[in-house]
Amino acid sequence: MTVTSFTYAQHDRRMVFGPGVRNILASEIVSFSAKRVFLILDGGALSLQSEIEKLIGSSLVTTWTDVQQHVPIALAELARELVTATGADLLVCVGGGSSTGLAKAIALSHRLPIIAIPTTYAGSEQTTIYGLTGDRHKQTGSDPIVLPRVVLYDAELTVGLPANVTGASAFNALAHSVESLYATGCNPITTAIALEGVRAINRSLPKVMASPTDIEARGQLLYGAAMSGITLGDTAPAFHHKICHVLGGTFGMVHADAHSVVLPHAIAFNAPALPLEMSQLASALDCRADDVAGSLWDLAKASGVPTSLADLGLRRDDLGEAATRAAAEIRTNPRTFTAGDIQHLLLDAFDGNRPKPIL
């Protein structure tokens, strides 16, 4: 990668940040000339249902609350049928990555615009990536139509997040930025955005965990998550993400939890092939360049998020299948690998070991 030869394309999206920005939802709906709004809320956002429905007003045609992680194909088909029946012309999704994921699945088939109001730090609202799961396999793809056209980042809506969801969701976002430094499509602009995301998350996550009602810190964490989502959308899911997709799609593991466990070990494996990127990450994380992976593990520990696959319910006997499936999914990586390498990586993650510094 050089600064004199690369391409960077902007997507058609708009972000609005600030406490209380959910209250401009009605005017945003008007800007789309929408008449029939299909609202999606996941479990974590159900307490907001009445408020959001009032903001949408008479243009609301239905509220869908049956949301599941990894977007099962059968569930997506049911939602799509109701969208057809109601004649919806705009999707509004409120909640975490699962809510956004279902909205994307509908947008993919019905070519409808999305307004997203995130209540976690998933960052998926900033990508053209969608995922659908069936037969123990998560299929992902990319289409510009699934990128939310407007995202309202209201830090007030994240205050009630449980600490474990806050931490794991933030690590999901952090993984987006970290991996985009070497993923396919990376360039100097995506790198600058990614490092900004890492810095913002590293600064704000400990503050949020220590003081959950700190709106300023939560706003900074949302900002970091948005930057991280942009970099994932502008590059491509890579080594670490493919492993997590297998753990989620095949073994039903919570996506965000998988990130906090696997990320330090995936980075430890790739670090010897990425000296420049490790130096950049070390600066953003305020750590030594030879101990980036260990510092990510330390941040996970300090944030109270999972650091062991065993604690997430995976069996040691599952590691071989997980490694084989992941190896078949990964197309490119800065370091040559085998299924055996991935299995060894997953074994360290299973035991929850802190990655060792690079020798």
Residue pairs with C-beta under 8 A, 6 or more apart in sequence:
1 186
1 187
1 188
1 191
3 188
6 187
6 188
6 189
7 187
8 187
8 189
8 190
8 234
9 234
11 128
11 144
11 147
11 233
12 144
12 147
12 149
13 126
13 147
13 148
13 149
13 150
13 151
14 149
14 150
14 151
15 126
15 150
15 151
15 153
15 226
16 24
16 150
16 151
16 152
16 153
17 153
17 219
17 222
17 223
17 226
18 153
18 154
18 155
18 219
19 154
19 155
19 156
19 215
19 219
20 154
20 156
21 152
21 153
21 154
22 51
22 52
22 55
22 117
22 152
22 154
22 156
22 157
23 55
24 152
25 52
25 55
25 56
25 92
25 115
25 117
25 152
26 55
26 56
26 57
28 115
28 150
28 152
29 37
29 56
29 59
29 90
29 92
29 115
31 150
32 89
32 90
32 113
32 115
32 149
34 59
34 89
34 90
35 59
35 89
36 59
36 61
36 86
36 87
36 88
36 89
36 90
37 56
37 59
37 60
37 61
37 88
37 89
37 90
37 91
37 92
38 61
38 62
38 64
38 82
38 83
38 86
38 88
38 90
38 91
38 92
38 106
38 112
39 52
39 53
39 56
39 60
39 62
39 63
39 64
39 92
39 93
39 94
40 63
40 64
40 65
40 67
40 79
40 91
40 92
40 93
40 94
40 95
40 99
40 102
40 103
41 48
41 49
41 52
41 63
41 64
41 65
41 67
41 93
41 94
41 95
41 99
42 65
42 67
42 94
42 95
42 96
42 98
42 99
43 65
43 67
43 95
44 95
44 96
44 119
44 120
44 161
44 165
45 52
45 94
45 95
45 96
45 99
45 119
45 157
46 65
47 160
48 94
48 119
48 157
49 63
49 65
52 92
52 94
52 117
53 60
53 63
56 92
59 90
61 86
61 87
61 88
62 82
62 86
62 88
64 79
64 82
64 102
66 75
66 78
66 79
67 95
67 98
67 99
67 102
68 75
68 98
69 97
69 98
69 101
69 248
69 254
69 255
70 98
70 101
70 131
70 133
70 138
70 248
70 249
70 252
70 255
71 98
71 101
71 102
71 104
71 105
71 130
71 131
71 132
71 133
72 132
72 133
72 134
73 132
73 133
73 134
74 134
75 102
76 102
76 105
76 106
76 132
79 102
79 105
79 106
80 105
80 106
80 109
80 110
83 91
83 106
83 110
83 112
84 110
88 110
88 112
89 112
90 112
90 113
90 114
90 115
91 103
91 106
91 107
91 112
91 113
91 114
91 115
92 114
92 115
92 116
92 117
93 99
93 100
93 102
93 103
93 114
93 115
93 116
93 117
93 148
94 116
94 117
94 119
95 118
95 119
95 120
96 118
96 119
96 120
96 122
96 165
96 169
97 120
97 122
97 123
97 124
97 169
97 172
97 255
97 256
100 114
100 116
100 118
100 122
100 124
100 125
100 148
101 124
101 130
101 131
103 114
103 116
103 146
103 148
104 114
104 124
104 130
104 146
105 130
105 132
105 146
106 112
107 113
107 114
107 145
107 146
108 130
108 143
108 145
108 146
111 145
113 148
113 149
114 146
114 147
114 148
114 149
115 148
115 149
115 150
115 151
115 152
116 125
116 148
116 150
116 151
116 152
117 151
117 152
117 154
117 157
118 125
118 151
118 153
118 157
118 222
118 225
119 157
119 158
119 161
120 158
120 161
120 165
120 166
120 169
120 256
121 158
121 166
121 169
121 170
121 172
121 173
121 201
121 221
121 222
121 224
121 225
122 169
122 172
122 173
122 225
122 229
122 256
123 172
123 173
123 176
123 225
123 226
123 228
123 229
123 232
124 229
125 148
125 151
125 226
125 229
126 147
126 148
126 151
126 226
126 228
126 229
126 230
126 232
126 233
127 142
127 147
127 229
127 230
127 232
127 233
128 142
128 143
128 144
128 146
128 147
128 233
129 140
129 141
129 142
129 146
129 232
129 233
129 237
130 140
130 141
130 142
130 143
130 146
131 138
131 139
131 140
131 141
131 245
131 249
132 138
132 139
133 139
133 248
133 249
136 249
136 250
137 249
137 250
138 245
138 246
138 248
138 249
138 250
140 237
140 245
142 236
147 233
151 226
153 219
153 222
153 223
153 226
155 215
155 216
155 218
155 219
155 222
156 215
158 166
158 218
158 221
158 222
159 212
159 213
159 215
159 218
161 169
161 212
163 209
163 212
163 304
164 304
164 305
165 256
166 208
166 209
166 212
167 205
167 209
167 260
167 300
167 303
167 304
167 305
168 254
168 256
168 257
168 259
168 260
168 305
168 306
169 225
169 256
170 201
170 205
170 208
170 221
170 224
170 225
170 303
171 256
171 259
171 260
171 263
171 300
171 303
171 305
172 255
172 256
172 259
172 260
173 197
173 201
173 224
173 225
173 228
173 229
174 197
174 198
174 201
174 202
174 224
174 228
174 259
174 263
174 296
175 228
175 240
175 241
175 244
175 259
175 263
176 194
176 197
176 228
176 229
176 231
176 232
177 193
177 194
177 195
177 197
177 198
177 201
177 224
177 227
177 228
177 231
177 232
178 194
178 198
178 240
178 263
178 267
178 281
178 296
179 232
179 235
179 237
179 238
179 239
179 240
179 241
179 266
180 186
180 190
180 191
180 194
180 228
180 231
180 232
180 234
180 235
180 238
181 191
181 194
181 195
181 274
181 277
181 280
181 281
182 238
182 270
182 274
182 277
182 334
183 232
183 235
183 236
183 237
183 238
184 235
184 236
184 238
184 331
184 332
185 234
185 235
185 236
186 235
189 234
190 230
190 231
190 234
190 235
191 280
193 227
193 230
193 231
193 234
194 227
194 228
194 231
195 280
195 281
195 283
195 284
196 224
196 227
197 224
197 225
197 226
197 227
197 228
197 230
197 231
198 224
198 228
198 281
198 284
198 285
199 224
199 284
200 220
200 221
200 223
200 224
200 227
201 221
201 224
201 225
201 228
202 284
202 285
202 286
202 299
203 220
204 217
204 218
204 220
204 221
204 224
205 221
205 299
205 303
206 299
206 302
206 303
207 214
207 217
207 220
208 214
208 217
208 218
208 221
209 302
209 303
209 304
211 217
232 241
237 245
238 330
238 332
238 333
239 266
239 269
239 270
239 330
239 333
239 337
240 259
240 262
240 263
240 266
240 267
242 326
242 329
242 330
243 258
243 262
243 266
243 322
243 326
243 330
243 342
243 345
243 346
244 255
244 258
244 259
244 262
245 329
246 322
246 325
246 326
246 329
247 253
247 258
247 262
247 309
247 314
247 322
248 254
248 255
248 258
250 321
250 322
250 325
251 314
251 318
251 322
253 312
253 313
253 314
254 312
257 305
257 306
257 312
258 312
260 300
260 303
260 305
260 306
260 307
261 300
261 306
261 307
261 308
261 309
261 312
261 349
261 352
262 309
262 345
262 346
262 349
263 296
263 300
264 293
264 294
264 296
264 297
264 300
264 307
264 354
264 355
265 293
265 345
265 346
265 348
265 349
265 355
266 345
267 292
267 293
267 296
267 355
268 293
268 294
268 345
268 348
268 355
268 356
269 335
269 337
269 341
269 345
270 333
270 334
270 335
271 278
271 292
271 293
271 358
272 335
272 358
273 334
273 335
274 334
275 289
278 289
278 290
278 292
278 358
279 289
281 289
281 292
282 288
282 289
282 291
282 292
282 295
285 292
285 295
285 296
285 299
287 294
287 295
288 295
288 357
290 357
290 358
291 357
291 358
293 355
294 354
294 355
294 356
294 357
297 307
297 354
297 355
298 354
300 306
300 307
301 307
306 312
307 352
308 349
308 350
308 351
308 352
309 319
309 346
309 349
309 350
309 352
310 316
310 350
310 351
310 352
311 352
314 322
314 350
316 347
316 350
319 343
319 346
319 347
319 350
320 343
322 342
322 343
322 346
323 339
323 340
323 342
323 343
323 346
324 339
326 339
326 342
327 337
327 338
327 339
327 342
330 337
348 355
